[in-house]
Amino acid sequence: MQTSSPDTIVAIATAPGRGGVGVVRLSGPQALSIASLVVGEQSLSPRVAHFRRFRDQAGEVLDEGLVITFPAPHSFTGEDVVELQGHGGPVILDMLVAACIAAGARQARAGEFSQRAFLNDKMDLTQAEAIADLIDAGTSASARAALHSLQGVFSDEVNQLVEALIGLRIYVEAAIDFPEEEIDFLSDGKVASDLTAVRRQCLRVLDEANQGRLVREGMTLVIAGKPNAGKSSLMNALAGFDAAIVTDIAGTTRDVLRESIQLDGMPLNLIDTAGLRDSADVVEQEGIRRAYAEMRKADRLLVMVDSRDSEGDINDIHSLLPQSQQQLENLELPVTVVLNKADLSGLPAGQREDGAFVISAASGDGLEALRRHLKDAAGYQGEGQSRFSARRRHITALEQALAALDSGERQLHGHAAGELLAEDLRAAQKALEEITGTFTADDLLGRIFSSFCIGK
């Protein structure tokens, strides 16, 4: 996919704000000449740090620092790359970028440096995405998983699957195209055996990818229930600090409150919502509307109930949440029911036979069992179980590949249809190649790299 871009891009590569050092990065065919204009010197040794003064077009000194050149193809993007390392003041760095633009560069788009690295075969798509994941990592586990993906662990798994599929396709299509050779892919059992092995391998990679997605994204948990059931108290107990205001007055929470925590390395995105009830208060009505909107986007719904409240069937979400029948119609969402205030009702803390959890958010009784349940419900197996980071699009592609392999097995065993099996194998390979970018639509590339930070 080697390509060359006609223009040279520039951007600040360090984080916004003030710091001791700030880096401006150039990449493209004019990177070296633009840098020479800025520092006033033509002979810059590759990969050597030179101390120079940075000047604008009028020759006025803007800053002083280090300039390092990385001639193509031995650079991050595969193009000529220059890094200007000056002082980390935002005004100074903006002036330096302006000087580069005046000399012929243009402002880089978000993720354009990484996109050029991908297009120039310096990395595949999963490795490019891992750069953004490493920068955005919120836990040590997610940082390690992203680093493993950047080093090619995920890519290697996918490429091994693709190679196995290619070998299987060659055998099946040879049997179809050269029937005179009398290759009977049913009787010799090779195709059936290889197909089973590939499917098992795909399932294993999917399981690991799901763990990688959990480590990267975590689970979004919406806490809902009637007013004064203890939703905010539970949020504070899980977070370990007072993230939400707690009072005895029903309806204290009127907006959506968000907090991100960790459960043994798994990010958990907590969302506390307004108490659900019939209300004439316009502000409270808006809070309730937002509560239902968050429920529709959640990975799991945690329904809080005062354990002293005998109304409602815990097996029927609509009897526990007022007005929910219409609001949550046709919504398939995993639900955990929590009976709070065990310290007041006298109920024993822990999980009951009906699946509900009895806790006291005030004293902490039963919270550890609830934490374990949330990890189990997400399928999280622990920090050491994730060898690489993964995104939802990777999971979707692996699921599509697995579905194609399942269809291929049905064609093989049910109909002995070699042509249809070959088509299913081709579809599985295409889905897997979308993960690494061997086969990827341009619009998908645009969406992926636009989510990166500018300068990366």
Secondary structure by P-SEA (a helix, b strand, c coil): cbbbbcbbbbccccccccccbbbbbbbccaaaaaaaaaaccccccccbbbbbbbbcccccccbbbbbbbbcccccccccbbbbbbccccaaaaaaaaaaaaaacccccccaaaaaaaaaaccccaaaaaaaaaaaacccaaaaaaaaaaaacaaaaaaaaaaaaaaaaaaaaaaaaacccccccccccaaaaaaaaaaaaaaaaaaaaaaaaaaaaccbbbbbbbcccccaaaaaaaaacccccccccccccccbbbbbbbbccccccbbbbbccccccccaaaaaaaaaaaaaaaaccbbbbbbccccccccccccccccccccccccccbbbbbbbbccccccccccccccccbbbbccccccaaaaaaaaaaaaacccccccccccccaaaaaaaaaaaaaaaaaaaaacccccaaaaaaaaaaaaaaaaaaacccccaaaaaaaaaaccccc
